[in-house]
Amino acid sequence: MIYSLQDSSKSLIATAIGHFANDGLLGIFPIIYPILLLQTYSFTPSSIGVIGATLNAFAIVMSPFIGRRSDARRNFARLMIIGVVTVAVGLAGFALALGFFHGIDLFLVLILFASIAGFGSSFYHPVGAAIIDEQIGRKNRGRAFGINGSMGTFGMVSFPIIAVALIGVLGTASIILLSFGGLATAASIYMLIRKVRFRSIPDLRYEGSQEGKLGPSSSSGTGPQKAWRSQRITVPLKVVIPPILALTIYSFITSVFSQSVTQFLPLYLNSVDHVQYSYVALAASVMPGMGIISQPVVGQLTDMFDRRLVLAISSLGALVAMLLFVVASNILEAEIFLAISGMFQFTGFPLILGLSNEISLKDAKTFSSSIVWGVGFVGGGVVGPIVLGMLAEPAFLGSLSMAFLAVTFIGFFAVPLIPFIPKPTRSN
């Protein structure tokens, strides 16, 4: 089936604003940690790490299920809307809980709403990647991934800055206003792609006079009426895993580094570099902000060169720059190296998901992406904050600086896996 330019444009816009809202809403959580949890409520780095890990934990369980359902039903719009709305509900509950609970009760309620937001976060990335892969032609697909990814990082930059301003004027409950932005985004996605046509996977089985028999049967006018069953193609897991195994492990290790740093960066800037809380969001935004610029460029490069080569350069650049950030002698140097690290680090959408869609089986692309992203990348996002939080405790390394160095060195173990990722095909 040939898709119109109109459908392609609507799909790109819908996935872009969905990425903007999804990552923007999730980006608010770390900005709450420094004063609202660590100082005002006397939470420890370990307890903050548990909350950050919980935010990602539910996505591990749900992502493969959502990917499998998406491949079978092709109900991309509905799944994306459910995801954005659920993240918005989780954030609203998280913000309101800070005004009504204290002590262990607060911790448990925050875990609950972090779980809800984490469940919602499992929808967007595999579904958004599947829409782009299907609706955008191969020669422009990398650019589309880059544009889409830049909108996600733009959300990570803008939402926390707005959240800090709201907190300073109206208090923590005011964050709920940003949740309404997520609901408005969900409505926009529905209006854009509710009528967009997606490739249908043909039914395999047929219900006729003989139950379960493959193919149509010759039934007379007096026989049972023919009806196609809704059973869809299901690619076995043992066939799906081998092409994406190395990429999934790579995603897990690199996410241990990147997601732990992202979760603790506002706290690091506030407690180690002594940046005032009112400026923390602005200082932290330098890292994802560079991704707004770099992702379209990286997406264009992946249309021209082997994605694995671009992935290796991006990985090493992010890791080396983060080491220099930690050992920087002043805040100006730290911000420069933080920006460089972000320029390389925030390229996961065009690189990891772009690779996943090109090396996975045709009828299991969303399922494969849900494993690479939901189990690999999000799984690292569960482990990373817990590891960094524990390492920062006095019983271990005793400081956030040493913990940042430790998780950065862990990130280097992902690089040798890149040659084992299958070479992408250029056929579609």
N, C-alpha and C positions, 0 to 999 in steps of 0.2 A: 504494500500500500504506500502511496506517495503522500506525504504530509505537506500541507500548505505552509507557506511562510508565516501566515497568521497564527497557526497552531504552534509553530516553533517559537515565535516571538512571545506569545502568551505563556508558554511553558518556561521560557527563560526568565521572564519577569516574575512569574509566580514563585519559581524556585529561589530567585534572588531575594525577594522580600521575605519568603519563608526562612531563608538562611539568616537574613538580617535580624528577624524577630527571635528565632530559636537561639542563636549564639548570643544575641544581645541580652535576652532575659537570663540565660545561664551565666553570663558574665557579671551579673549583679551580685551573685552569691559571694565570690571572693572579696568584694569590696566591703561587705558587711563584717568580715572577720576581724580586722585590726582593733578598732575601738569597741564596737558593739559586742563582740564576744570575748576577746582576750582581756581587755581592760575593764569594760563596764560590767561584764558578767563573770569575770575571773575564770574563763575557760583556759585549758592548757593547750599547747600546740598539738598534743596527741588527740585531744577531743575534737579540735578543729579538723585534724586530718581525717578522723572517722567520719565527720559530717561531709567533708569533701569527697571521701571515698564512696559514701552512701549515695551521693548525687549521681555517681556513675554505675553503681553496682546493679541496679535494676535493669539498666540498659543491656547488660550482658545476657541476662536471661531472656529478655523480650526481643532483642534485635533479630536473632535467627528466625523466630516465629513470625515476626512482622515481615522479614524479607521473604520467607516462604509464602506467606499469604499474599504479599504484593505480586510475586511472580505468577501466582495462580489466578488471582482475581483482577489484577490490573486496576484496582481502585486507588490510584495514586493520590488523587485530590482528597479523598476522604481520610486516608491515613495521614497525610501531611497536616490536615486541619486538626485531627485528633491530637497529634503530637504537639503542635503549637499551643493549643488550648490547655492541654494538660500541664505543660511547662509553666504557663501563665498562672494556673491555679496553684501549683506548687510554690511559686514565688510569692503569691499573695498570702498564702497561709504561713509561709516562713516569716514574712514581714510582720503580720499581725500577731504571731506567737510571741514575738519579742516584747510586746506591750502587755501581755496577759499572763505569762508564765515565768517562773524563776527556778534556779537550781536544777535538780535532776529532771523535774517535769519539763522544764524548758528544753533540755537536751533531748529528751525523748520525742517531744513534739517537733522539734527541728529535724530530727532524724526522719520522722513520718513525712513531713512536707518535702524534705530533700529527696526522699524515695519517690514521691509523686512526680516531682520535677525530673528526676532521673529516668523514670518510666517514660515520660513524655519526650525526653531527649533521644530516645532510641528510635524514633520514627524518622526524623528529618533526613539524616545523611544518606542512608541506603536508598530511600525513596527519591530524594532529590537527585542523587546521582543516576538512578535508573531513568528518570524522566529526561535528563540531559542526554544520556547515552542514546536513548531511543529517538528523541525529537531533533537532535542536532547532528548534522552530517559530520563524517569523520574528519574532514579537513579543517573544520571550525570548532571541533569539540573541545580541544584543549583550551582555546580562548574562552569558550563558554564556561568551562569549569573554573577558569581563572577569574572571570567576571563574577561568577556566582560566589566563589570563595572570598573575594574582596568584600562583597556585601556582608558576609558573615563576620569578617573581622571589623568592618565598619560598625556593625551592631555591638561587637565587643568593646569598641572604643567609646561609642556615644552613650550607650545605656548606663554604664557605670558613672560617667561624668554627670549625667542628669540625675542619677540616683543619689550621689553625694550632695548635690545642690538641694534636692528635695529633702534629704535627711537633715541638712543644716538648717532649713527653714521650717519644715513641717513635722519632722520626726520620722521614725522608721516606718510607721504605718502608711506614710505617703508613697512608699514604693509600690503600693497596690495600684497606683495610677498608671505605672508602666505596664502592669499586667493587662490593663484594658487595651493598651497598644497591641498586645499579643492577640487579643480577641478581634480587634479591628483587622489585623493582618490575616487571621483565619478567614474572615468574611471576604477579604479581597482575593485570597487564593481561590475560594469557591467561585467567585464571580469570573475569575480569569480562565480557569481550566475545567470547569464543570462539563463543558461540551467538547473538550479537546479529545481527539481520537487517538487511542493507543493500540498497538499491535495486539491482536487476540491470539491466545494459544489455543489451538483446536482441541475439542473434546476427543478423548481416546476411546471412550466406551459408549455403548449404545444400549438403551433399554427397549427391547422389543419382545417378541414372543418367547425368546430364550434369554433369561437374565444373565447379564455379564458377558455375553458373546460379543467379540470384537467385530466391528463392521456392521453395515445394515443387513437386515434379513428380508426375505421376500414374504411379505405378509399380504394377505388378501383383504378385501374390504371388510370381511367379517372378523378378521383377526384383531389382536390388540393394536391400538394406535401406536405408531412409532414416536419415540421421544428421546431426544439426546440427553444423556446424563451430564451433570455439571462437574464430573471428575476431571481434573486437569493433569497435565504432565507434571510428574514429581521426580526430579533428578535425585538419585540416591546420594546421601551424604558422603559415602566413601568415594564417589566419583567427583563430587564438588571440591573436596578438601585438597587433593594433591596439587593442583595448579596454584592455589592461593596459600599454601602452608607457609612458605618462606616469608611472604608478604605479611601474613597474619602475625608471625613471631616478630618480624621487624617492627610492625605497628605497635605491638605490645611493649617492646623494650623502649622504643623511642618515646612512647606515651608515658612510661614511668618517669622519664626525664621531663618532657614538656608539660604534662598536666600537673605534676607536683609543683613545678616552678610557677605555672599560671595560677594555681590555687593559693600559693603562699607569697606571691610577688607583692601584693599590697601590704601584707604584714611585714615582709622584709624591708620594703622601702620605709615604712613607718618606724620600725623598731631598730633596724640596723643603720640605714642611711639617714634616719631622723627627719624624714619628710613629714610635714604637718598633715594631719588627716584630711583637711580641706583640699590639699593638693595631691593626695595620694592617687586618686583616680586619674588625674592628668598625667602624673609621672609614670604610672603603670601603663597608660594608653599608648606610650611610645612604642612598646613592643608589638601589640597587635596592629597599631596604626601603620607600621611599615608594611604589614601584610596586605593592606588595602592597595598599596602601590605594586608590591612584588608579585602578587598572585596572578593578575592578568599577564604580566611579563613572563612568569614561569609557565602559565598556560600556553602562551604563544610559543615558547621554547619547546614544550612537549609536542607541539604539532610539527616541529622541525627536527628534533633530536630524540634519541632513545630516552624514554622516561626514566630508566634506571640510572643513566648517567646524571641527569638533572637531579634525581633523588639523592644520589651520593654527594653531590656538591652542596645541595641544600642541607643535608644532615650534618656534614662536617662544618659548614659555615655557622650553623646555629649553635653547635656544641662549643667550638673554639671561642666564639664571641661571648657565650655565657661564662666560660672560665675567666675571660678578661673582665667581664662585668663584676664578678665576685671579688677579684683582686684589685679593682680600680681604687685609686687613692682619693678620689673626690666624686661628688655627685654628678658633675658635668661629664667626666670620663665614663662613669657608670651608665648614664643615660645614653651616651653615644654607643657603647658596646651593647646595651640593651636593645637599642634600635636596630643594630646590625643583626643581632640574634633573632629578633622578630622578623626581619626581612627574609631570613632563610627558614625560620621555624614555622611561620604561618603559611605553609604551602601544602598542607596535608590534603585538602579537598581536591585540587587539580592533580596532585601527584599520587597519593595513596589510592583514592577512589577512582581516579582516572586509570591507574594501572589495574586495579581490581576488575574494572569493567572490560578491559581489553584482554586479560589473560583468563577470565572465567568462562564457563560454558554458556552458550547463547541463551538457553532456556532457564538459567539459574543465576542471572547476573545480580538481581537484587538480593537473593539469598546469599550469594558469595560476598557481596559488599557488606551485608549485615554481619557476616562472620569476621571479615577483615576489620571493619570499623567497630561493630558492636562488641565482639569478643576480643579482638586484638587491641585496637586503639582505646576503646572504653575500658577494657580490662586493665590496661596499663594505668588508666586514669583512676581506677579503684586502688591499685597497689601503691602507686606513686605518692599520693598525699599521706597515706599511712606511714610509708617508709620515711619520707622526709620529716613528718611530724615526730616520729620516734627518734630519728637520728638527732633532732634538735634538742631533745631532752637532756638534762644534766647527766643522766646515767649512761648516755651514749657519747655523741660528739660534743654536745653541750652548747651548740650555737647554730643559728640559721645559716650563717656563712659556711661553716663546715658541712652542713647538711646539703646546701646547694651544690657545693663542690662534689660531694659524694654522688648525688643523683645525676650530675652532669657526666661523671666518669662512667656511670652505668649506661648512659645513653650511647657511648662510643661502641658498646658491644653490639649495637644494631647494625652498624655499617658493614661488617664482614658478611652479613646475610644478603646484601643487595645482589651480588652476582648469582645467587641461587634462585632469584625470582625469574620466572620464565620471560623470555623476550616477547614483548607485546606484538600482536599482529596488526596489520594495517588494512585489513580487508573490509572492515565495516565502520 
